[in-house]
Amino acid sequence: MQLVSRDQWGARAWREPNGSIPYAGARAGVKVHYLGTRYAFDTHDTCPAYVRRLQASHMNDDGWSDIGYSFVVCEHGFVYEGRGLNRRNSANGDVPLNEAHYAVCGLVGSSGSTEPTPEQLNGLRDAIEYCEQQGPAGPEIKGHQDGYSTDCPGPALYAWVRSGAPRPSGTVVTPPSQPAPQPDPTPARYQSSVGGLSYGYGAHGPQVTIVGEALVAANFGSHYTQGPGPDWTDADTLNYADYQRSLGYSGGDADGVPGEASLRRLLGGAVPLAEVSKSRVVAAARQDPDAAQGATTYPDDVYTVEQALRAEGLLDGQWVDGSFGTSTIDAYAALQRRYGYSGQQADGIPGIDSLTRLGQAHGFTVTG
């Protein structure tokens, strides 16, 4: 089997939480799909780009969390990893149907190129057997239209399914294999958003520096030749990908663009925000000091303020933990005195004016 991993075809990271939903039980088998739109066979070097467009259509137009299929098979017989063996597909029609069968799509159109090639039928058979053996999945091989009102997978593929999905005559069965080693791909060049802030190539701001410094502190800074700094470069992406792999992610899940789950793990649980609530920060400042060590009330809002206090040189990094404890109270009181406040106006409890001023200096806005 000529398997092309998500990393190799340049998949985007899936959206959380739906993109990570596992199958609840064993699959009964595989359902075969086609595109249902016009498609024209082309040279193999165009196939990865087409699979990327297919994923973009599913995520941007259909609102899905990822490409809908478990695997996609091009006309040259290559099997492209979609949601793979472990994550539930979204192509079969509804949740029970998606749970019951893997979804394997052949790049065949409803017009244009409507007949699968022999290589494609071999690739489809490779994908089906891979699902059966590694999923695992039962022996059922059906079309999308079995149990759902649709013309998919079209007359040619459905006739093949109904005949038992045989390999073309004279072909040799090859066992499933892992993808062949490929040259390192160009680092991912898209952005994600967590807490209203951007991460990934071209992102700019204090949050980028925070991530870079955390990567260095965790011994994942080998790709930096300078920095880290406030501009996200390929070095940040490569370092973050190393960190993601250390957590057990692979393929498109380890492309170096932060998702919320991995970012929270890197930063100790809280993430910086683009917008901080003054009422939440004040509530934390009044509750956290008397709570157990490290207790948090509104950790993301407080973490954002603490990072700004750290950048001002007023709070040691060990206390940047999302808890507005006594060290943070003392640091904020020092900030208030720096701003010219005194007495009860410099008691370490944030006011709207001082918090807004701090936010203007460090890239966050303040609400009431």
SERO-4910 file (N, C-alpha, C, O; in steps of 0.05 Angstrom, whole numbers):
BEGIN
 pado doro    nc1    nc2    nc3   cac1   cac2   cac3    cc1    cc2    cc3    oc1    oc2    oc3
  Met    A     17    -24      0      0      0      0     18     25      0     37     27     15
  Gln    A     11     44    -17     26     69    -19     11     90     -2     -5    105    -12
  Leu    A     18     91     23      4    108     43     18    135     44     42    137     47
  Val    A      2    156     43     12    183     44      1    195     71    -23    199     74
  Ser    A     19    201     89     10    211    116      0    240    114      4    253     94
  Arg    A    -14    248    134    -24    276    135     -1    296    133     -4    316    119
  Asp    A     20    290    146     43    308    145     54    310    116     62    331    107
  Gln    A     54    288    102     65    287     75     48    302     55     58    314     36
  Trp    A     21    301     58      5    316     39     -2    344     48    -15    359     34
  Gly    A      8    352     72      5    379     81    -22    386     94    -32    408     90
  Ala    A    -32    367    109    -59    371    122    -58    394    142    -37    398    156
  Arg    A    -80    409    144    -83    428    166    -89    412    192    -99    389    191
  Ala    A    -84    424    214    -92    412    240   -122    412    242   -135    431    233
  Trp    A   -133    391    253   -162    391    257   -170    409    280   -154    417    297
  Arg    A   -196    416    280   -207    433    301   -215    416    325   -225    393    322
  Glu    A   -210    427    349   -219    414    373   -246    426    382   -251    449    375
  Pro    A   -263    410    396   -258    383    405   -267    362    386   -259    338    389
  Asn    A   -284    369    366   -296    348    350   -276    332    333   -281    309    327
  Gly    A   -255    345    325   -235    331    309   -221    308    322   -209    292    309
  Ser    A   -223    307    349   -209    286    364   -228    264    373   -219    246    388
  Ile    A   -253    265    365   -272    245    376   -264    217    366   -262    213    342
  Pro    A   -259    198    384   -252    171    376   -276    154    370   -299    162    376
  Tyr    A   -272    132    357   -294    113    353   -302    101    380   -284     95    397
  Ala    A   -328     97    384   -337     87    410   -335     56    411   -334     45    433
  Gly    A   -335     43    388   -334     14    387   -322      5    361   -312     22    345
  Ala    A   -322    -21    356   -310    -32    332   -327    -24    308   -351    -22    310
  Arg    A   -314    -20    285   -329    -15    260   -337    -41    247   -323    -61    248
  Ala    A   -361    -41    234   -370    -64    219   -356    -68    193   -356    -90    182
  Gly    A   -344    -47    183   -330    -49    157   -324    -22    146   -318     -3    161
  Val    A   -326    -19    119   -318      5    105   -341     13     86   -353     -4     73
  Lys    A   -346     39     84   -363     49     63   -347     65     43   -329     81     50
  Val    A   -353     61     17   -338     73     -5   -353     98    -15   -378     97    -17
  His    A   -339    119    -20   -350    144    -29   -337    153    -55   -316    143    -63
  Tyr    A   -350    172    -69   -337    187    -91   -342    217    -86   -355    224    -66
  Leu    A   -332    234   -104   -333    263    -99   -361    274   -103   -369    293    -89
  Gly    A   -376    264   -123   -402    274   -129   -402    301   -143   -423    314   -145
  Thr    A   -379    310   -152   -376    335   -167   -358    328   -191   -349    306   -194
  Arg    A   -355    348   -209   -337    344   -232   -308    339   -222   -299    353   -204
  Tyr    A   -295    320   -235   -267    315   -228   -253    305   -253   -264    289   -268
  Ala    A   -229    314   -258   -213    306   -281   -187    294   -272   -172    308   -257
  Phe    A   -181    270   -280   -155    258   -273   -132    276   -283   -135    289   -303
  Asp    A   -110    276   -268    -87    293   -275    -62    278   -266    -63    255   -258
  Thr    A    -39    291   -269    -14    279   -261    -13    277   -231    -26    292   -217
  His    A      3    258   -221      3    252   -193     13    276   -176      5    278   -152
  Asp    A     30    293   -187     40    315   -170     18    335   -163     22    353   -146
  Thr    A     -6    333   -176    -28    351   -169    -46    339   -146    -63    354   -136
  Cys    A    -42    314   -140    -61    301   -121    -59    312    -93    -80    317    -81
  Pro    A    -35    316    -81    -35    327    -54    -50    354    -52    -64    359    -32
  Ala    A    -46    371    -72    -60    397    -71    -90    393    -72   -105    408    -60
  Tyr    A    -99    373    -88   -128    369    -89   -139    359    -62   -160    368    -54
  Val    A   -124    342    -49   -133    332    -23   -134    356     -3   -152    357     14
  Arg    A   -114    374     -5   -115    397     13   -139    415      7   -152    425     25
  Arg    A   -146    418    -19   -170    433    -26   -195    419    -15   -214    432     -6
  Leu    A   -195    393    -17   -218    378     -7   -221    382     24   -244    386     33
  Gln    A   -199    381     38   -200    387     67   -210    415     72   -227    419     90
  Ala    A   -200    435     57   -208    462     61   -238    466     56   -251    480     71
  Ser    A   -248    452     36   -277    454     30   -293    442     53   -314    454     61
  His    A   -285    420     64   -299    408     86   -298    425    111   -318    428    125
  Met    A   -275    438    116   -273    454    141   -284    482    138   -297    492    156
  Asn    A   -281    494    114   -289    522    111   -318    524    101   -333    541    110
  Asp    A   -326    506     83   -353    508     71   -373    492     86   -396    501     91
  Asp    A   -366    467     94   -384    450    108   -383    454    139   -401    445    153
  Gly    A   -363    468    148   -361    473    177   -352    449    193   -356    448    218
  Trp    A   -340    429    180   -331    405    194   -304    411    208   -291    430    202
  Ser    A   -296    393    226   -272    397    241   -247    388    226   -225    393    235
  Asp    A   -251    373    204   -228    362    189   -239    352    163   -263    353    158
  Ile    A   -222    342    146   -231    327    122   -249    305    132   -244    292    152
  Gly    A   -271    300    117   -291    282    128   -284    252    126   -295    236    142
  Tyr    A   -266    245    108   -261    216    103   -240    205    120   -222    219    131
  Ser    A   -241    179    124   -219    164    137   -194    163    120   -172    168    129
  Phe    A   -198    157     94   -177    156     75   -187    165     48   -211    163     42
  Val    A   -169    176     31   -176    184      4   -156    170    -15   -133    169    -10
  Val    A   -167    160    -38   -150    146    -57   -150    160    -84   -172    164    -95
  Cys    A   -127    168    -93   -125    182   -119   -125    162   -142   -124    138   -138
  Glu    A   -127    173   -166   -128    156   -190   -103    140   -195   -102    122   -212
  His    A    -81    148   -181    -55    134   -184    -52    112   -163    -31     98   -163
  Gly    A    -71    108   -146    -71     86   -127    -59     93   -100    -56     75    -83
  Phe    A    -52    118    -95    -40    126    -70    -63    131    -50    -84    142    -56
  Val    A    -58    123    -25    -78    124     -4    -70    147     15    -49    146     28
  Tyr    A    -87    168     16    -81    192     32    -95    189     59   -119    185     60
  Glu    A    -80    192     81    -92    191    107   -109    215    113   -100    238    111
  Gly    A   -135    210    119   -153    232    127   -155    232    157   -137    240    171
  Arg    A   -178    223    167   -181    221    196   -168    195    207   -165    191    231
  Gly    A   -161    177    189   -145    154    197   -162    133    211   -186    132    208
  Leu    A   -148    116    225   -160     92    237   -175     98    263   -193     83    271
  Asn    A   -167    119    277   -176    122    305   -196    144    309   -211    144    329
  Arg    A   -197    164    291   -215    187    295   -240    183    278   -238    176    254
  Arg    A   -263    187    290   -288    182    276   -292    200    252   -289    224    254
  Asn    A   -299    188    229   -304    203    205   -330    218    207   -346    214    225
  Ser    A   -335    236    188   -360    252    187   -373    250    160   -389    268    153
  Ala    A   -367    229    144   -376    228    116   -399    210    111   -411    212     89
  Asn    A   -407    193    129   -427    172    123   -456    181    126   -474    167    118
  Gly    A   -460    205    138   -487    215    139   -497    224    167   -509    245    169
  Asp    A   -491    209    188   -499    217    215   -480    202    234   -465    185    226
  Val    A   -483    208    260   -464    196    279   -465    166    279   -444    153    278
  Pro    A   -489    153    281   -489    124    281   -476    112    256   -462     91    257
  Leu    A   -481    124    232   -469    114    208   -439    118    208   -424    101    199
  Asn    A   -430    141    218   -401    146    220   -388    127    239   -365    119    235
  Glu    A   -402    120    261   -391    101    280   -388     73    268   -370     58    275
  Ala    A   -407     66    251   -409     38    242   -388     30    221   -380      7    220
  His    A   -379     49    204   -361     42    182   -340     64    178   -346     88    182
  Tyr    A   -316     56    170   -297     75    160   -308     87    134   -326     76    122
  Ala    A   -298    110    126   -305    123    101   -281    126     83   -262    141     90
  Val    A   -281    113     60   -258    114     42   -269    125     15   -287    115      3
  Cys    A   -256    147      6   -265    161    -18   -246    158    -41   -222    162    -38
  Gly    A   -256    149    -63   -240    149    -88   -244    175   -102   -267    185   -105
  Leu    A   -222    187   -112   -224    212   -127   -235    206   -155   -220    203   -174
  Val    A   -261    203   -156   -277    198   -180   -300    218   -181   -312    223   -160
  Gly    A   -306    229   -204   -327    249   -205   -354    239   -214   -356    217   -224
  Ser    A   -374    256   -211   -400    251   -223   -401    259   -252   -419    252   -267
  Ser    A   -381    275   -261   -376    281   -289   -347    284   -292   -331    286   -273
  Gly    A   -338    285   -317   -309    285   -323   -298    257   -321   -306    240   -337
  Ser    A   -281    252   -302   -270    225   -298   -288    210   -279   -287    214   -254
  Thr    A   -304    193   -290   -325    179   -274   -319    149   -270   -333    136   -254
  Glu    A   -299    139   -284   -292    110   -281   -266    108   -266   -246    120   -274
  Pro    A   -265     92   -244   -240     89   -230   -219     75   -247   -226     58   -263
  Thr    A   -194     82   -242   -172     69   -256   -165     42   -242   -172     39   -219
  Pro    A   -152     24   -256   -144     -1   -243   -126      5   -218   -129     -8   -198
  Glu    A   -108     25   -221    -91     32   -198   -108     42   -175   -102     36   -151
  Gln    A   -129     56   -181   -146     67   -160   -162     45   -146   -165     45   -122
  Leu    A   -171     25   -161   -186      3   -149   -167    -13   -131   -175    -22   -110
  Asn    A   -142    -16   -139   -122    -29   -122   -118    -13    -97   -117    -24    -75
  Gly    A   -116     14    -99   -112     31    -76   -136     30    -57   -133     30    -33
  Leu    A   -160     30    -69   -184     27    -52   -184      1    -37   -191      0    -13
  Arg    A   -176    -20    -51   -175    -46    -38   -154    -46    -16   -157    -58      5
  Asp    A   -131    -33    -22   -110    -30     -1   -121    -17     24   -117    -26     46
  Ala    A   -135      6     20   -146     21     42   -166      4     58   -166      5     83
  Ile    A   -184    -10     44   -204    -27     57   -190    -48     74   -198    -52     97
  Glu    A   -171    -62     63   -157    -83     78   -141    -72    101   -139    -84    122
  Tyr    A   -130    -48     97   -115    -35    119   -135    -29    142   -128    -34    165
  Cys    A   -159    -19    136   -178    -14    157   -187    -40    171   -189    -41    195
  Glu    A   -191    -61    155   -199    -87    166   -178    -98    185   -184   -108    207
  Gln    A   -153    -96    177   -131   -109    192   -121    -92    215   -114   -102    236
  Gln    A   -121    -65    212   -108    -48    232   -129    -32    248   -122    -22    269
  Gly    A   -154    -31    239   -173    -14    253   -179    -22    281   -174     -6    300
  Pro    A   -190    -46    286   -199    -64    264   -227    -58    255   -241    -42    267
  Ala    A   -234    -70    232   -261    -67    221   -270    -94    212   -254   -111    205
  Gly    A   -296    -98    212   -308   -123    202   -307   -124    172   -295   -107    159
  Pro    A   -319   -145    160   -315   -150    131   -335   -135    113   -333   -138     89
  Glu    A   -353   -120    124   -373   -106    107   -360    -86     89   -344    -69     98
  Ile    A   -367    -87     64   -358    -67     44   -384    -57     31   -397    -71     17
  Lys    A   -390    -31     36   -415    -20     26   -410      6     12   -388     18     14
  Gly    A   -431     16     -1   -430     43    -12   -442     63      7   -458     55     24
  His    A   -435     88      3   -447    109     20   -478    108     19   -491    113     39
  Gln    A   -489    101     -5   -518    101     -8   -531     78      8   -556     78     10
  Asp    A   -516     59     17   -528     37     33   -534     48     61   -517     51     78
  Gly    A   -560     54     65   -568     65     91   -570     95     92   -577    106    113
  Tyr    A   -565    108     70   -566    137     69   -575    146     41   -567    134     21
  Ser    A   -592    166     40   -604    175     14   -584    192     -1   -581    216      4
  Thr    A   -570    180    -20   -550    194    -36   -544    176    -61   -549    152    -61
  Asp    A   -532    188    -81   -523    173   -105   -494    163   -101   -485    148   -117
  Cys    A   -481    172    -80   -454    164    -74   -451    134    -68   -468    124    -53
  Pro    A   -432    120    -79   -408    129    -93   -409    130   -123   -389    127   -137
  Gly    A   -433    134   -135   -435    135   -164   -438    108   -176   -431     88   -163
  Pro    A   -447    106   -201   -453     80   -213   -429     62   -216   -431     38   -210
  Ala    A   -407     72   -224   -383     55   -229   -373     43   -203   -369     19   -201
  Leu    A   -368     60   -183   -357     49   -158   -378     32   -143   -370     13   -130
  Tyr    A   -403     39   -145   -423     23   -131   -425     -5   -144   -429    -25   -130
  Ala    A   -423     -6   -170   -423    -33   -183   -399    -49   -174   -401    -73   -170
  Trp    A   -377    -36   -171   -353    -50   -161   -357    -60   -132   -350    -82   -125
  Val    A   -369    -43   -115   -375    -51    -88   -394    -75    -88   -390    -94    -73
  Arg    A   -415    -73   -104   -435    -95   -104   -423   -121   -115   -434   -143   -108
  Ser    A   -402   -120   -130   -389   -144   -140   -369   -155   -121   -355   -175   -127
  Gly    A   -366   -143    -97   -348   -152    -77   -322   -137    -74   -304   -145    -60
  Ala    A   -320   -114    -89   -296    -97    -88   -271   -113    -95   -252   -113    -79
  Pro    A   -270   -127   -118   -247   -143   -125   -224   -126   -135   -228   -104   -145
  Arg    A   -200   -137   -133   -177   -124   -146   -179   -129   -176   -190   -150   -184
  Pro    A   -169   -111   -192   -168   -116   -221   -152   -141   -227   -133   -148   -213
  Ser    A   -160   -156   -247   -147   -181   -254   -117   -176   -260   -110   -156   -272
  Gly    A   -101   -195   -252    -73   -194   -258    -56   -177   -240    -32   -174   -244
  Thr    A    -68   -166   -218    -53   -150   -200    -42   -167   -177    -53   -188   -170
  Val    A    -21   -156   -165     -8   -170   -143    -15   -155   -117    -12   -131   -115
  Val    A    -24   -170    -97    -30   -158    -71     -5   -153    -56     12   -170    -53
  Thr    A     -2   -128    -46     21   -121    -29     11   -114     -2    -10   -102      1
  Pro    A     25   -123     19     16   -118     46     17    -88     53     33    -74     41
  Pro    A      0    -79     72      2    -51     80     30    -45     91     42    -62    104
  Ser    A     39    -21     86     65    -13     96     64     15    107     44     30    102
  Gln    A     83     22    122     85     49    132     95     67    110    108     58     91
  Pro    A     89     93    111     98    112     90    128    111     88    143    109    107
  Ala    A    137    113     63    166    115     58    177    141     68    162    161     68
  Pro    A    201    142     78    212    167     87    212    188     66    218    183     42
  Gln    A    204    213     73    202    235     54    220    257     63    227    259     87
  Pro    A    228    275     44    244    298     53    227    315     72    202    315     71
  Asp    A    241    330     89    227    347    108    210    367     93    220    381     75
  Pro    A    184    369     99    167    388     85    172    417     94    185    421    115
  Thr    A    163    436     78    164    464     86    148    467    112    126    457    113
  Pro    A    158    481    132    143    485    156    115    497    151    112    512    131
  Ala    A     96    490    167     69    500    164     68    530    163     83    543    178
  Arg    A     51    541    146     51    571    143     23    582    148     15    603    136
  Tyr    A      7    569    165    -19    580    172    -19    588    201      0    582    216
  Gln    A    -40    600    210    -42    609    238    -66    597    252    -86    589    239
  Ser    A    -64    594    278    -86    586    295    -92    609    314    -76    628    317
  Ser    A   -115    607    327   -122    628    347   -130    614    373   -147    597    373
  Val    A   -118    623    395   -124    613    421   -127    637    440   -109    654    441
  Gly    A   -149    639    453   -153    662    471   -155    689    456   -150    710    468
  Gly    A   -162    687    430   -164    712    414   -137    721    404   -136    743    391
  Leu    A   -116    706    408    -89    714    399    -79    694    378    -87    671    378
  Ser    A    -63    704    359    -54    688    337    -27    675    342    -10    686    356
  Tyr    A    -25    650    332      0    635    334      5    622    306    -14    617    291
  Gly    A     30    618    300     38    607    274     52    628    257     54    652    265
  Tyr    A     62    620    234     79    637    218     67    664    212     44    666    203
  Gly    A     82    685    218     73    712    214     59    725    237     54    749    237
  Ala    A     52    710    258     39    721    281     58    740    296     82    735    295
  His    A     47    760    308     64    780    322     52    787    349     27    790    351
  Gly    A     68    790    369     58    800    395     72    788    418     88    769    415
  Pro    A     67    797    442     79    786    466     74    756    470     91    742    481
  Gln    A     51    747    460     45    718    464     65    701    449     70    678    457
  Val    A     76    711    427     96    696    411    121    693    428    133    671    429
  Thr    A    130    714    440    153    713    458    149    694    481    167    679    488
  Ile    A    125    695    493    119    677    515    122    648    507    134    633    522
  Val    A    111    641    484    113    613    475    143    606    469    152    585    477
  Gly    A    157    624    456    185    618    450    202    614    475    218    595    477
  Glu    A    198    631    495    212    628    520    205    602    534    222    589    547
  Ala    A    179    595    533    171    570    546    183    546    531    190    526    544
  Leu    A    185    547    505    197    525    490    227    522    498    237    500    502
  Val    A    241    545    500    269    544    508    271    532    536    289    515    541
  Ala    A    254    541    554    255    531    582    250    501    583    260    487    601
  Ala    A    234    491    564    228    462    563    247    446    546    243    423    540
  Asn    A    269    459    538    290    447    521    280    440    493    288    420    482
  Phe    A    263    458    482    255    454    454    261    480    438    243    491    424
  Gly    A    285    489    440    293    514    427    316    510    407    329    530    400
  Ser    A    321    486    398    344    480    382    345    494    355    366    497    343
  His    A    322    502    344    321    514    318    325    544    318    326    557    297
  Tyr    A    326    556    342    331    585    343    360    591    338    378    579    350
  Thr    A    366    610    320    392    621    318    394    649    331    415    659    337
  Gln    A    370    660    335    367    685    350    339    685    362    322    671    353
  Gly    A    336    702    382    310    703    395    308    682    418    329    674    428
  Pro    A    284    674    426    258    680    413    249    709    417    258    723    435
  Gly    A    231    718    399    221    745    399    192    746    393    178    725    392
  Pro    A    181    770    387    153    773    383    142    766    355    118    767    351
  Asp    A    160    759    337    151    751    310    154    721    306    176    711    309
  Trp    A    132    708    298    133    679    295    146    672    268    137    680    247
  Thr    A    168    657    270    183    649    246    182    619    243    170    604    259
  Asp    A    195    609    222    196    580    218    210    566    241    204    543    248
  Ala    A    229    580    254    243    568    277    223    562    300    224    541    312
  Asp    A    204    581    304    184    576    325    167    552    317    161    535    334
  Thr    A    159    550    292    143    527    282    158    501    286    146    481    296
  Leu    A    183    500    279    199    475    281    202    467    311    201    444    318
  Asn    A    208    487    328    211    481    356    184    471    368    184    452    384
  Tyr    A    162    484    360    136    476    371    129    448    361    117    432    376
  Ala    A    136    441    336    131    414    326    147    394    342    137    372    348
  Asp    A    172    400    349    187    382    366    173    377    393    171    355    403
  Tyr    A    162    399    404    147    397    429    122    380    426    116    363    443
  Gln    A    107    384    404     83    369    399     90    339    397     75    322    408
  Arg    A    111    332    383    119    304    381    126    292    408    122    268    413
  Ser    A    138    309    425    145    299    452    120    291    468    121    275    487
  Leu    A     97    303    461     72    297    474     58    273    461     37    264    471
  Gly    A     69    262    440     57    239    427     42    245    402     30    227    389
  Tyr    A     41    271    394     27    278    369     44    270    345     68    267    347
  Ser    A     31    266    322     45    259    298     30    270    274      7    280    277
  Gly    A     42    268    250     29    277    226     21    307    228     36    323    238
  Gly    A     -3    312    218    -13    340    218    -18    351    246    -21    375    249
  Asp    A    -19    333    266    -22    342    294      4    353    306      4    364    327
  Ala    A     26    348    291     52    357    301     64    375    280     88    372    272
  Asp    A     49    394    269     59    411    248     71    437    258     80    454    242
  Gly    A     72    441    284     85    464    296     67    488    300     76    509    308
  Val    A     41    485    294     22    507    299      6    500    324     -7    479    325
  Pro    A      6    517    344     -6    509    370    -36    505    368    -50    520    355
  Gly    A    -45    484    381    -73    481    388    -76    487    418    -56    489    432
  Glu    A   -101    491    427   -105    500    454    -95    479    475    -83    487    495
  Ala    A    -99    453    469    -91    433    489    -61    433    493    -51    433    516
  Ser    A    -46    432    471    -16    432    474     -6    458    485     14    458    501
  Leu    A    -18    480    478     -9    506    488    -13    508    518      5    518    532
  Arg    A    -35    499    528    -40    499    557    -19    482    571    -10    489    593
  Arg    A    -13    459    560      7    442    573     35    456    573     49    454    593
  Leu    A     42    469    552     68    483    551     69    505    571     89    509    585
  Leu    A     47    520    574     47    544    591     38    538    620     35    557    635
  Gly    A     33    513    626     27    506    654     -3    507    660    -10    506    684
  Gly    A    -20    509    640    -49    507    645    -64    531    636    -87    528    627
  Ala    A    -53    555    638    -67    579    630    -55    590    604    -32    585    598
  Val    A    -70    606    590    -61    618    565    -66    648    565    -85    656    578
  Pro    A    -50    663    551    -55    692    550    -80    698    533    -87    683    515
  Leu    A    -93    720    540   -117    729    526   -113    755    512    -96    771    519
  Ala    A   -129    759    491   -129    785    478   -146    805    493   -142    830    491
  Glu    A   -165    795    509   -183    813    524   -185    803    553   -192    780    558
  Val    A   -179    820    572   -180    814    600   -204    827    614   -210    850    608
  Ser    A   -217    812    631   -240    823    646   -230    835    672   -219    821    689
  Lys    A   -235    861    676   -227    874    701   -241    861    725   -229    857    746
  Ser    A   -267    855    722   -282    843    744   -271    816    752   -271    809    775
  Arg    A   -263    801    732   -251    774    738   -224    777    752   -219    762    771
  Val    A   -208    795    743   -182    799    755   -185    808    784   -170    799    801
  Val    A   -203    826    789   -208    836    816   -218    813    834   -210    810    857
  Ala    A   -237    797    823   -247    775    839   -225    756    846   -223    746    869
  Ala    A   -207    750    827   -184    733    833   -165    745    853   -155    731    871
  Ala    A   -161    771    851   -143    785    870   -154    784    899   -139    784    918
  Arg    A   -180    782    901   -192    781    928   -195    753    939   -196    749    963
  Gln    A   -196    733    921   -201    706    929   -176    688    930   -172    672    948
  Asp    A   -158    692    911   -136    673    908   -116    674    932   -106    653    940
  Pro    A   -110    698    943    -90    698    965    -97    681    989    -79    671   1002
  Asp    A   -123    678    995   -131    663   1018   -138    634   1011   -144    618   1029
  Ala    A   -135    627    986   -141    599    978   -115    583    981    -94    593    988
  Ala    A   -117    557    975    -93    540    976    -72    549    956    -79    562    936
  Gln    A    -47    542    961    -25    550    944    -31    542    916    -36    518    910
  Gly    A    -29    561    897    -33    555    869    -62    554    860    -68    549    837
  Ala    A    -81    559    878   -110    558    871   -115    581    851   -104    603    853
  Thr    A   -132    576    832   -139    596    811   -169    601    810   -184    582    812
  Thr    A   -176    626    806   -204    633    802   -210    638    773   -229    626    762
  Tyr    A   -194    655    760   -197    661    732   -168    660    720   -156    681    715
  Pro    A   -158    636    716   -129    634    709   -120    647    684    -98    658    683
  Asp    A   -136    647    662   -127    659    637   -125    689    640   -105    701    631
  Asp    A   -145    702    652   -144    731    656   -120    739    673   -105    757    667
  Val    A   -116    724    695    -94    730    714    -67    725    700    -49    741    704
  Tyr    A    -65    703    686    -40    696    672    -31    719    654     -8    725    652
  Thr    A    -51    730    639    -45    752    621    -33    776    636    -14    788    627
  Val    A    -45    782    659    -35    805    675     -8    798    686     10    815    687
  Glu    A     -5    773    696     21    766    707     44    767    687     66    775    693
  Gln    A     38    759    662     59    761    642     67    790    637     90    796    632
  Ala    A     47    808    638     54    836    634     70    846    658     89    862    654
  Leu    A     63    838    682     79    846    706    107    835    704    126    848    712
  Arg    A    110    811    694    136    799    691    152    815    670    176    821    675
  Ala    A    139    823    648    153    839    628    161    867    639    181    879    630
  Glu    A    146    877    659    153    902    672    175    899    692    185    919    704
  Gly    A    184    874    697    205    869    716    196    869    745    212    872    763
  Leu    A    170    865    749    159    867    776    151    840    788    146    838    812
  Leu    A    150    819    772    142    793    782    160    771    771    165    770    747
  Asp    A    171    755    789    188    733    781    172    712    766    149    707    771
  Gly    A    185    701    746    172    682    729    159    658    743    140    646    733
  Gln    A    170    650    766    159    627    780    131    632    790    116    613    796
  Trp    A    123    658    792     96    664    802     76    670    780     54    679    785
  Val    A     85    667    755     67    670    732     52    644    728     61    627    712
  Asp    A     30    640    743     17    614    744    -13    616    742    -27    595    745
  Gly    A    -24    639    737    -53    642    736    -67    646    762    -91    648    763
  Ser    A    -52    646    784    -63    651    811    -55    678    821    -31    685    822
  Phe    A    -75    695    827    -69    722    836    -63    721    867    -78    732    883
  Gly    A    -40    709    873    -32    705    900    -18    730    911    -18    751    899
  Thr    A     -6    726    935      7    749    948     30    761    932     34    785    933
  Ser    A     45    744    918     67    755    902     56    773    879     68    793    873
  Thr    A     34    764    867     22    780    846     10    806    858     12    827    845
  Ile    A     -2    804    881    -13    828    895     10    848    899      7    872    893
  Asp    A     32    838    910     55    856    915     66    868    889     72    892    888
  Ala    A     67    852    868     77    862    842     58    883    831     67    904    820
  Tyr    A     32    879    833     13    898    822     13    924    838     10    946    828
  Ala    A     17    921    865     19    945    881     44    962    873     43    986    872
  Ala    A     66    948    867     89    962    857     84    976    831     94    998    826
  Leu    A     68    963    813     61    976    788     44   1001    793     48   1022    781
  Gln    A     25    999    812      8   1023    818     25   1046    829     21   1069    821
  Arg    A     45   1039    845     62   1061    855     79   1072    832     84   1097    831
  Arg    A     88   1056    814    103   1065    790     85   1084    774     96   1103    762
  Tyr    A     59   1079    773     41   1096    758     33   1121    774     18   1138    764
  Gly    A     43   1124    799     38   1148    814     16   1146    835      9   1166    848
  Tyr    A      5   1122    838    -15   1118    859     -2   1114    886     22   1107    888
  Ser    A    -17   1119    907     -7   1115    934    -31   1107    953    -54   1109    945
  Gly    A    -24   1099    977    -44   1093    996    -62   1070    987    -52   1050    976
  Gln    A    -88   1073    991   -107   1052    984   -109   1048    954   -118   1027    945
  Gln    A   -100   1067    938   -100   1065    909    -76   1048    899    -74   1043    875
  Ala    A    -59   1040    917    -36   1023    910    -36    999    929    -16    991    941
  Asp    A    -60    986    930    -63    963    948    -60    936    934    -63    915    946
  Gly    A    -53    937    908    -49    912    893    -74    901    881    -73    881    867
  Ile    A    -97    914    885   -122    905    873   -125    922    847   -127    947    849
  Pro    A   -126    910    824   -127    926    799   -151    944    797   -173    937    804
  Gly    A   -146    968    788   -167    987    781   -169    989    751   -150    980    737
  Ile    A   -190   1000    740   -193   1001    711   -172   1017    697   -163   1010    676
  Asp    A   -164   1040    710   -144   1057    697   -116   1043    695   -104   1043    674
  Ser    A   -107   1033    718    -81   1020    717    -81    995    700    -61    990    686
  Leu    A   -102    980    700   -103    955    684   -104    962    655    -91    949    638
  Thr    A   -119    982    647   -120    991    619    -93   1000    610    -84    994    588
  Arg    A    -80   1015    627    -53   1025    620    -33   1002    616    -17   1002    598
  Leu    A    -35    982    634    -18    959    631    -24    944    605     -6    935    591
  Gly    A    -50    941    599    -57    927    575    -48    941    550    -39    928    531
  Gln    A    -49    968    549    -40    983    526    -10    978    522     -1    978    499
  Ala    A      5    974    543     34    970    540     41    942    533     62    937    523
  His    A     22    923    537     29    895    533      9    879    516      8    854    518
  Gly    A     -7    893    501    -22    880    479    -48    867    486    -57    849    472
  Phe    A    -61    875    508    -88    865    514   -107    888    520    -99    909    529
  Thr    A   -132    883    514   -153    903    520   -167    895    546   -165    872    555
  Val    A   -181    914    558   -194    909    584   -224    915    582   -232    936    571
  Thr    A   -240    897    592   -269    901    594   -275    905    624   -259    900    641
  Gly    A   -300    913    629   -308    918    657   -311    893    674   -318    895    697
***
